[in-house]
Amino acid sequence: MKKFLMIFTMMCSFFILTEVNAGTLSWKNFKKLSPNTFEFYLEATDLEINYISGTWEIENGRILEIKTTDGWINATNNNNTFYYYHDGIKKGNYQIATIKIELTKDGTTKINNLKMDIYTCTKDAYLNFFNPNGNLTTETEYKNACLNNDATLKNLIISEGTLSPKFQSNINNYSATVNYDTDKMIFNPILNNQKAKIISNNTCNLKVGKNTCEIIIEAENGIRNTYTVEVTRKELQENPNYSDDATLKSLAISNGILIPNFDSNIFSYTTNVKNEINVITWDAIPNHPKAKVLTNSCNLTVGENTCEIIVEAENKSKKTYYLFVTREKKTEDENNDTTIKNLTVENGTLIEKFDPLKKEYTIEINENTKSIILKYTLNANNEEKELIINIEENKKYYDLIITSLNNQIKDTYRFNFSIKKNQNNTENKDDQKPIIKDDNEIENPQTGINLSFKSIISLIGLSLLAFLCFKKKNIIKKI
């Protein structure tokens, strides 16, 4: 009788944990190995994933053993918090792990915080690297396949002379000529991609004659690109009749404050101006009386602006002082702005294309989705936001209220929830669990009915009696 009870219990112990892409992840073939020991097979049906994580919640019990199968790797051993990953995306029907647990009287077990998906171009918490196809890969291959490889410049500005040829992103070699009194070249490189970085010094010391100056850029994936400028510093001119002094004695601007304070040998400055300032002018006085300033104003757009103050010496050589001006946004527009941008949804799908001026959207979610994550950026101040929305059973929508910076205007983005029906109409039963009542009684996790030896014996006896009566009746009819 004990053997029959174990088989009956195993047949009744099929309950679903979660549902992804119309597939299911479930415990199957529940076995009672001893009065207090149970075994489950964690299996997938019609699923495409390469990682799964969650937490075993065990009351009055413990995990004895977890064995992964079919190429799955257990990153956390027998811990209650589990993490399994696979080399490549696993498709179809397969077994993931065998779990043995020990439960004392009234012990229960269930899974919480279950997550599963496909990792592509990801570095996970255990320093595993996944390529675009979801396969495990090396850090080098991951960087090459998944990280940006742009190590080019949008522009390259030099403090003295003129680049030859004119700068282009795909040209790496340039030349320039400077006068004798220029003993260093300062570079202002502007990146094409903000994930890249400049790893070389932006100052190049010059000796008389030819000098090789390098500007080295490193892309996000580690690839490097080098722009080379061959700078020729002229020898000292003996002719006293022509001055090559193209420096300034003083510099004053019409709006804002120069940062740093003016110094004849500093060629790069910054300042900020109000939104209403659309032109900045300057009063620049050369050090040499026969030098002259060729520019005196600069038109401004909202944001960053590069203004050039060009000084020409008596001998026609030139120096350029750079003024980087940031024009502020219009305060009224910024304070009253209640729009958002860069909206993304995790654990759900935004049906309509996002438009900051459109205020109502539909998010499609699976039946078993417990929460979604909204990520967006405020247009007013570019502040990034992340919001976790718990899905309530009777709540068909969620209102995201945006308040302006001056707290005077509120606007609402409404997100309606659309439930994606499971094709098999299979309910998630991840919170069902076997409960041990005593040595001879166990609760069926499907129906909640308590089964004992006596009840099963009675059920079998009645079934056999009905079967014999039916057979006897048929025999009598035939006679």
C-alpha positions as CSV (number, residue, x, y, z in Angstrom):
1,M,0.0,0.0,0.0
2,K,2.8,2.4,0.7
3,K,4.2,1.9,-2.8
4,F,0.8,2.7,-4.3
5,L,0.5,5.8,-2.2
6,M,3.8,7.1,-3.5
7,I,2.8,6.6,-7.1
8,F,-0.6,8.2,-6.6
9,T,1.1,11.2,-5.0
10,M,3.6,11.6,-7.7
11,M,0.9,11.6,-10.4
12,C,-1.0,14.3,-8.6
13,S,2.0,16.5,-8.1
14,F,2.1,18.6,-11.3
15,F,1.9,22.3,-10.8
16,I,3.0,25.2,-12.9
17,L,5.5,27.9,-11.7
18,T,5.3,30.5,-14.4
19,E,4.6,31.2,-18.1
20,V,6.9,32.9,-20.6
21,N,6.2,33.3,-24.4
22,A,3.3,30.9,-24.3
23,G,5.5,28.2,-22.6
24,T,5.5,27.0,-19.0
25,L,8.0,26.2,-16.3
26,S,6.8,23.6,-13.9
27,W,7.5,21.1,-11.1
28,K,6.7,17.6,-12.4
29,N,6.9,14.0,-11.1
30,F,6.8,14.8,-7.5
31,K,8.1,11.9,-5.4
32,K,8.0,11.1,-1.7
33,L,11.4,9.4,-1.1
34,S,10.8,9.0,2.6
35,P,8.2,10.3,5.2
36,N,10.0,13.7,5.2
37,T,11.9,13.8,1.9
38,F,10.5,14.8,-1.5
39,E,12.0,15.1,-5.0
40,F,10.8,17.3,-7.9
41,Y,11.9,17.7,-11.5
42,L,12.0,21.3,-12.7
43,E,11.0,21.1,-16.3
44,A,10.2,23.6,-19.2
45,T,7.6,23.2,-21.8
46,D,7.8,25.2,-25.1
47,L,10.2,27.8,-23.6
48,E,13.1,29.8,-25.1
49,I,15.4,31.0,-22.2
50,N,19.0,30.8,-21.1
51,Y,18.7,31.9,-17.5
52,I,16.3,31.5,-14.6
53,S,16.4,32.8,-11.0
54,G,14.3,32.9,-7.9
55,T,14.0,32.1,-4.3
56,W,12.9,28.8,-2.7
57,E,10.7,29.7,0.3
58,I,10.7,26.7,2.6
59,E,8.9,26.6,5.9
60,N,9.9,23.9,8.4
61,G,12.3,22.3,6.0
62,R,15.5,22.6,3.9
63,I,17.0,21.9,0.5
64,L,19.0,18.7,0.5
65,E,20.3,18.6,-3.1
66,I,20.0,20.4,-6.4
67,K,21.3,18.8,-9.6
68,T,21.1,20.6,-12.9
69,T,20.7,18.7,-16.2
70,D,20.6,19.2,-19.9
71,G,23.5,21.7,-19.9
72,W,22.1,24.0,-17.2
73,I,24.6,25.4,-14.7
74,N,23.8,26.1,-11.0
75,A,25.6,29.3,-9.9
76,T,24.4,29.2,-6.3
77,N,24.7,25.5,-5.2
78,N,22.0,24.5,-2.7
79,N,21.1,28.0,-1.6
80,N,17.5,29.1,-1.2
81,T,18.2,31.9,-3.7
82,F,18.9,30.1,-7.0
83,Y,20.4,31.1,-10.3
84,Y,20.6,28.7,-13.3
85,Y,22.1,29.7,-16.7
86,H,22.7,27.9,-20.0
87,D,25.3,28.2,-22.7
88,G,23.0,29.2,-25.6
89,I,19.3,29.7,-25.8
90,K,17.4,26.6,-24.8
91,K,14.3,25.9,-26.8
92,G,11.3,23.5,-26.6
93,N,10.8,20.9,-23.8
94,Y,13.6,20.0,-21.4
95,Q,14.5,19.3,-17.8
96,I,16.4,21.9,-15.9
97,A,17.1,20.5,-12.4
98,T,16.2,17.8,-9.9
99,I,15.5,19.2,-6.4
100,K,15.4,17.2,-3.2
101,I,13.9,18.8,-0.1
102,E,13.3,17.8,3.5
103,L,10.1,18.9,5.2
104,T,9.1,18.4,8.8
105,K,5.5,18.2,10.0
106,D,3.4,21.0,8.4
107,G,6.3,21.9,6.2
108,T,5.6,23.8,2.9
109,T,7.6,25.0,-0.1
110,K,7.0,27.4,-2.9
111,I,9.0,29.7,-5.3
112,N,9.1,33.5,-5.1
113,N,10.6,36.2,-7.2
114,L,10.8,33.9,-10.3
115,K,12.6,35.5,-13.2
116,M,13.6,34.1,-16.6
117,D,14.5,35.5,-19.9
118,I,17.2,35.4,-22.7
119,Y,20.5,37.0,-21.8
120,T,22.1,38.6,-24.9
121,C,25.0,41.0,-24.9
122,T,25.0,40.8,-21.1
123,K,27.5,40.7,-18.3
124,D,25.7,39.1,-15.4
125,A,26.2,39.2,-11.6
126,Y,28.5,36.1,-11.7
127,L,30.8,37.6,-14.4
128,N,29.4,35.5,-17.2
129,F,29.4,37.1,-20.6
130,F,26.7,36.4,-23.2
131,N,27.0,37.2,-26.9
132,P,24.2,38.5,-29.2
133,N,23.1,34.9,-29.7
134,G,22.8,34.2,-26.0
135,N,25.9,32.0,-25.9
136,L,28.5,32.2,-23.1
137,T,31.6,33.9,-24.4
138,T,34.9,35.5,-23.3
139,E,35.1,39.1,-22.1
140,T,37.1,40.1,-25.2
141,E,34.5,38.6,-27.6
142,Y,31.7,40.2,-25.6
143,K,33.3,43.6,-25.9
144,N,33.9,43.2,-29.6
145,A,30.3,42.0,-30.3
146,C,28.3,44.0,-27.8
147,L,30.0,47.3,-27.0
148,N,30.4,50.3,-29.2
149,N,33.6,50.4,-31.3
150,D,33.5,54.0,-32.4
151,A,36.8,55.6,-31.5
152,T,36.6,58.5,-33.9
153,L,36.5,62.3,-33.4
154,K,33.8,64.7,-34.6
155,N,36.3,67.6,-34.6
156,L,39.8,68.5,-33.5
157,I,40.6,72.0,-32.5
158,I,44.2,73.2,-32.0
159,S,45.3,76.2,-30.0
160,E,47.8,77.5,-32.6
161,G,48.1,77.3,-36.4
162,T,45.8,75.6,-38.9
163,L,45.3,71.8,-39.4
164,S,46.2,70.6,-42.9
165,P,44.2,69.0,-44.4
166,K,40.9,70.3,-42.9
167,F,39.7,67.9,-40.2
168,Q,37.7,64.8,-41.2
169,S,36.8,61.9,-38.9
170,N,38.3,59.3,-41.2
171,I,41.6,61.1,-41.7
172,N,44.1,60.4,-39.0
173,N,47.2,62.3,-40.1
174,Y,47.6,66.1,-40.1
175,S,50.2,68.8,-40.0
176,A,50.4,72.4,-38.7
177,T,53.0,75.1,-38.4
178,V,53.5,77.5,-35.5
179,N,55.8,80.4,-34.7
180,Y,58.9,80.2,-32.6
181,D,57.2,81.6,-29.5
182,T,54.7,78.7,-29.4
183,D,56.3,76.1,-27.2
184,K,53.2,73.9,-26.7
185,M,50.1,72.9,-28.6
186,I,46.8,72.4,-26.8
187,F,44.2,70.1,-28.4
188,N,40.5,70.1,-27.9
189,P,39.2,66.8,-29.3
190,I,35.4,66.4,-29.7
191,L,34.2,62.7,-29.6
192,N,31.8,61.2,-32.1
193,N,30.5,58.8,-29.5
194,Q,30.1,59.8,-25.9
195,K,30.9,56.3,-24.7
196,A,34.4,56.6,-26.0
197,K,37.1,58.5,-24.0
198,I,40.3,60.5,-24.6
199,I,43.2,58.7,-23.0
200,S,46.1,60.9,-24.2
201,N,47.3,64.2,-22.8
202,N,45.7,67.2,-24.5
203,T,49.0,69.2,-24.4
204,C,52.0,68.6,-26.6
205,N,55.3,70.3,-25.8
206,L,57.1,71.6,-28.9
207,K,60.8,71.9,-29.7
208,V,62.1,73.9,-32.7
209,G,61.5,71.9,-35.8
210,K,59.2,68.9,-36.3
211,N,57.1,67.4,-33.5
212,T,54.8,64.4,-33.5
213,C,51.7,64.9,-31.3
214,E,49.2,62.1,-30.8
215,I,45.5,62.2,-29.7
216,I,44.5,58.7,-28.6
217,I,40.8,57.7,-28.3
218,E,39.5,54.5,-26.7
219,A,36.1,53.1,-27.8
220,E,33.6,51.6,-25.3
221,N,34.8,48.1,-26.3
222,G,38.5,49.0,-25.7
223,I,39.5,49.5,-29.3
224,R,41.9,52.5,-29.8
225,N,42.3,55.0,-32.6
226,T,45.1,57.5,-32.9
227,Y,45.1,60.9,-34.6
228,T,48.6,62.3,-35.4
229,V,49.4,66.0,-35.9
230,E,53.0,66.8,-37.1
231,V,53.6,70.3,-35.7
232,T,56.5,72.3,-37.1
233,R,57.8,75.0,-34.7
234,K,59.6,77.7,-36.7
235,E,63.1,78.9,-35.7
236,L,63.6,82.3,-34.1
237,Q,63.1,85.1,-36.6
238,E,66.0,87.6,-36.7
239,N,64.1,90.3,-38.7
240,P,63.1,92.9,-36.1
241,N,60.7,94.6,-38.5
242,Y,57.9,92.0,-38.3
243,S,56.5,90.9,-35.0
244,D,55.0,87.4,-34.6
245,D,53.3,88.2,-31.4
246,A,49.6,87.3,-31.7
247,T,48.7,87.1,-28.0
248,L,46.2,89.2,-26.1
249,K,46.9,91.6,-23.3
250,S,43.4,91.6,-22.0
251,L,40.0,90.0,-22.8
252,A,36.5,91.2,-21.6
253,I,33.2,89.7,-22.6
254,S,29.8,91.4,-22.8
255,N,28.0,88.8,-20.7
256,G,29.0,86.1,-18.2
257,I,32.3,85.6,-16.4
258,L,35.4,84.1,-17.9
259,I,36.5,80.8,-16.4
260,P,39.4,80.7,-15.6
261,N,40.5,84.4,-15.2
262,F,42.2,85.7,-18.4
263,D,45.9,84.9,-18.9
264,S,47.7,85.7,-22.1
265,N,49.0,82.1,-22.3
266,I,45.7,80.4,-21.7
267,F,43.7,79.8,-24.9
268,S,40.5,78.1,-23.7
269,Y,37.7,79.6,-21.5
270,T,34.1,78.9,-20.6
271,T,31.2,81.0,-19.5
272,N,27.4,80.7,-19.0
273,V,24.8,83.2,-20.1
274,K,21.0,83.6,-19.6
275,N,18.5,82.4,-22.2
276,E,17.7,85.9,-23.4
277,I,21.4,86.4,-24.5
278,N,21.6,85.3,-28.2
279,V,24.9,87.1,-29.1
280,I,28.1,87.5,-27.1
281,T,30.7,90.1,-27.9
282,W,34.2,90.8,-26.6
283,D,36.8,93.5,-26.2
284,A,40.2,92.0,-26.9
285,I,43.4,94.1,-26.8
286,P,46.6,92.6,-28.4
287,N,49.9,92.6,-26.7
288,H,51.6,94.1,-29.7
289,P,50.4,97.3,-31.2
290,K,50.6,96.1,-34.8
291,A,48.6,92.9,-34.1
292,K,44.9,92.9,-34.6
293,V,41.8,90.9,-33.6
294,L,39.9,89.5,-36.5
295,T,36.6,88.5,-34.7
296,N,34.5,90.4,-32.2
297,S,31.2,88.5,-31.7
298,C,29.5,85.1,-31.7
299,N,25.9,84.1,-32.3
300,L,24.5,81.7,-29.6
301,T,22.0,78.9,-29.7
302,V,20.6,77.2,-26.6
303,G,23.2,74.8,-25.1
304,E,26.9,74.8,-25.9
305,N,28.6,77.2,-28.4
306,T,32.2,77.4,-29.5
307,C,33.4,81.0,-30.2
308,E,36.8,81.8,-31.8
309,I,38.7,84.9,-30.9
310,I,41.4,85.1,-33.7
311,V,44.4,87.3,-33.3
312,E,46.7,88.1,-36.3
313,A,50.3,89.2,-35.7
314,E,52.2,91.7,-37.7
315,N,53.9,88.9,-39.7
316,K,50.4,87.5,-40.5
317,S,50.8,84.5,-38.1
318,K,47.6,83.8,-36.1
319,K,46.6,82.5,-32.7
320,T,43.1,81.5,-31.6
321,Y,41.5,81.9,-28.2
322,Y,38.5,79.7,-27.6
323,L,35.4,80.7,-25.7
324,F,32.9,77.9,-24.9
325,V,29.6,79.5,-24.1
326,T,26.6,77.7,-22.6
327,R,23.3,79.5,-23.2
328,E,20.6,78.4,-20.7
329,K,17.2,77.1,-21.6
330,K,14.2,79.4,-21.3
331,T,13.3,79.3,-17.6
332,E,9.5,79.5,-18.1
333,D,9.5,76.6,-20.6
334,E,11.7,74.5,-18.3
335,N,9.6,75.1,-15.2
336,N,6.3,74.4,-16.9
337,D,7.4,71.3,-18.8
338,T,5.4,68.2,-17.9
339,T,6.5,66.0,-20.8
340,I,8.7,62.9,-20.7
341,K,11.0,61.1,-23.2
342,N,13.0,57.9,-23.7
343,L,10.1,55.8,-22.3
344,T,10.8,52.0,-22.0
345,V,8.8,49.2,-20.4
346,E,10.2,46.1,-18.8
347,N,8.1,42.9,-18.3
348,G,5.5,44.3,-20.8
349,T,5.2,45.6,-24.3
350,L,4.2,49.2,-25.2
351,I,1.7,48.8,-28.1
352,E,1.8,52.3,-29.5
353,K,4.8,54.3,-30.6
354,F,5.8,56.7,-27.9
355,D,5.1,60.4,-28.5
356,P,5.6,62.9,-25.6
357,L,2.4,64.7,-26.6
358,K,0.3,61.6,-26.6
359,K,-1.0,60.9,-23.1
360,E,-2.7,57.4,-23.3
361,Y,-1.0,54.1,-24.2
362,T,-1.6,50.4,-23.9
363,I,0.8,48.0,-22.3
364,E,0.4,44.2,-23.1
365,I,1.4,41.9,-20.3
366,N,1.2,38.1,-19.6
367,E,-1.5,36.7,-17.3
368,N,1.1,35.9,-14.6
369,T,2.9,39.3,-14.7
370,K,3.1,40.6,-11.2
371,S,4.8,44.0,-11.9
372,I,6.2,46.1,-14.7
373,I,9.0,48.7,-14.7
374,L,8.6,52.1,-16.4
375,K,11.8,54.0,-17.3
376,Y,11.7,57.5,-18.6
377,T,13.4,60.9,-18.6
378,L,11.9,64.3,-17.6
379,N,12.2,66.8,-20.5
380,A,12.4,69.7,-18.0
381,N,15.8,68.7,-16.5
382,N,16.8,65.4,-18.1
383,E,16.4,63.6,-14.8
384,E,16.1,59.8,-15.4
385,K,13.3,58.0,-13.5
386,E,12.5,54.4,-12.8
387,L,9.1,53.3,-11.5
388,I,8.0,49.8,-10.4
389,I,4.2,49.2,-10.9
390,N,2.6,46.3,-9.1
391,I,-0.2,44.8,-11.2
392,E,-3.5,44.7,-9.2
393,E,-6.1,42.2,-10.2
394,N,-9.0,44.6,-10.6
395,K,-6.8,47.6,-11.8
396,K,-7.1,48.0,-15.5
397,Y,-4.8,51.0,-15.9
398,Y,-2.1,53.1,-14.2
399,D,-1.9,56.9,-14.2
400,L,1.6,58.4,-14.3
401,I,1.4,62.0,-13.0
402,I,4.1,64.4,-14.0
403,T,4.5,67.7,-12.0
404,S,6.3,70.7,-13.4
405,L,9.4,72.0,-11.7
406,N,7.5,75.0,-10.3
407,N,4.8,72.6,-8.9
408,Q,2.1,74.6,-10.7
409,I,1.2,72.2,-13.6
410,K,0.3,68.5,-13.5
411,D,-0.2,66.2,-16.4
412,T,-1.2,62.6,-16.6
413,Y,0.1,59.7,-18.8
414,R,-2.4,56.8,-18.7
415,F,-1.2,53.2,-19.3
416,N,-4.0,50.7,-19.9
417,F,-3.2,47.0,-19.2
418,S,-4.0,44.4,-21.9
419,I,-3.7,40.8,-20.8
420,K,-2.1,38.4,-23.3
421,K,-4.0,35.2,-22.9
422,N,-2.2,31.9,-22.6
423,Q,-2.9,29.6,-25.6
424,N,-3.2,26.6,-23.4
425,N,-5.3,28.5,-20.8
426,T,-2.9,27.2,-18.2
427,E,-3.0,28.9,-14.9
428,N,0.2,29.7,-12.9
429,K,0.3,27.5,-9.8
430,D,3.7,28.3,-8.4
431,D,2.3,28.9,-5.0
432,Q,0.9,25.3,-4.6
433,K,2.9,23.0,-2.4
434,P,2.8,19.6,-0.9
435,I,2.0,19.6,2.8
436,I,3.0,16.7,5.1
437,K,0.3,16.0,7.7
438,D,1.8,12.9,9.2
439,D,3.4,9.7,8.1
440,N,0.3,8.4,6.4
441,E,-1.4,11.5,5.1
442,I,-0.5,14.2,2.5
443,E,-2.4,17.1,1.0
444,N,-2.9,16.9,-2.8
445,P,-1.3,20.2,-4.2
446,Q,-3.8,20.2,-7.1
447,T,-7.1,19.8,-5.1
448,G,-6.2,20.5,-1.5
449,I,-7.9,17.1,-0.6
450,N,-6.2,15.2,2.3
451,L,-5.5,11.6,1.3
452,S,-4.8,8.8,3.8
453,F,-4.3,5.1,3.7
454,K,-7.9,4.5,4.8
455,S,-9.4,6.8,2.2
456,I,-7.3,5.3,-0.6
457,I,-8.1,1.7,0.5
458,S,-11.8,2.6,0.6
459,L,-11.6,4.3,-2.9
460,I,-9.9,1.2,-4.4
461,G,-12.3,-1.2,-2.7
462,L,-15.4,0.7,-4.1
463,S,-13.8,0.9,-7.5
464,L,-13.1,-2.9,-7.6
465,L,-16.6,-3.7,-6.3
466,A,-18.2,-1.6,-9.0
467,F,-16.1,-3.2,-11.6
468,L,-17.0,-6.8,-10.5
469,C,-20.7,-5.9,-10.4
470,F,-20.5,-4.6,-13.9
471,K,-18.8,-7.7,-15.2
472,K,-21.2,-10.0,-13.4
473,K,-24.2,-8.1,-14.9
474,N,-22.8,-8.6,-18.4
475,I,-22.2,-12.3,-17.8
476,I,-25.8,-12.8,-16.7
477,K,-27.1,-11.0,-19.8
478,K,-25.1,-13.2,-22.1
479,I,-26.5,-16.4,-20.4
